[in-house]
Amino acid sequence: MQHATIIRLGHQGDGIADGPVFVPRTLPGEVVEGVIYKGRMEAPRILTPSAERIKPGCPHYRTCGGCALQHARDDFVTGWKEGVLRQALAAQGLEAEFRAAHISPLHSRRRATFTGRRLKKGALVGFHARASDIVTAVPDCQILHPDLIAALPLLEDLTQRAGARKGTLALALTQSLGGLDLSVTGGKAIDPALRAELGQWAGQTGLARLAWEGEVVAQIRPPEQQMGRARVTPSPGAFLQATPQAEAAMCAALQEITQGAKRVVDLFAGCGTFSLPVAEHAEVHAVEGAADMLVALDKGWRQASGLKRITHEARDLFRRPLLPEELAQFDCAVIDPPRAGAEAQASALANSRIARIGAISCNPVTFARDAKLLVAGGYRLDWVQLIDQFRFSPHVELAASFSK
């Protein structure tokens, strides 16, 4: 057995001791002992616990890979995540005012992708252990909405019926206004017999929609999502913010930033998460690479009332960012890129005359990189706000405001 003292947390939430040695589920200042192999102590014994340590509320915490920080006080986790963001900004020579963080409540996660494994008798549905193919059942999960937890027996039944003997199913389950929306990949090849069986099964279980390898095989009710005044039916597996509370916090931030604007461009618009609420007070041009998302956005807008005009454009903003001359017709921009950030689009925005920019990001490092480009182009980073919708995970999301 070897001893180690935890100095700090890494970006994946593991404690780091001299070496470096990575030690999961530990906190700064703790003294631990265990076997170190290839720079990791996988099963530490805590000799000197931190004052920030608490008892995890989930019985699956040690075996499930979904959470990494449930052993720490909430205020510590919030401070650590804000520290990650401050460090990313500082690395680019930036700093900003920090607004009060949003923390999504327990049992609020409305979407999750489970792994389903067919067994000799029955099936196992749950989450992978970290860096492992072991699947852990999670009937008492602390982050999932109760509707998702209640559906676990249905997912087990489906896995037993249609899962391949080798491999696993990916079961993407989403709560919607019409009921549960399920999109499955990795199962048996679809044929007429399986399609009929799946359609009958979906009707009996009360799902709103069932998609198999991207093909809708049954839709009993539209799996609509509320986006501002509109109701939108995303395509199977389409991106959706993980909790409605986090989405509301992001929308509130962007509503403030876009208030008073007449024309807003929404970059990486998705299905209209932000375009539709902003259209309550401004005209919006929504730009998104996935055409099916724009179809859902447009239909939701046309069926809603009291919204200003929304135009849309299918465009790969990584390869063809909107250029300064195209941005000249807008007085405000909203941007919510994927984890890779939007370096090319940020460069174009930096050279534009848009007065205000509202940014949403799921990666502090790429956000800070892109923010530096905007600041170099004459923008001021007014404030940032931590949006913690992935409770107990090391994932860091944020909203931010820039002004010219």
Summary of the structure (lengths in Angstrom):
residues: 404
radius of gyration: 22.8
end to end distance: 57.3
largest distance: 67.1
contacts: 1394
relative contact order: 0.11
helix: 26%
strand: 30%
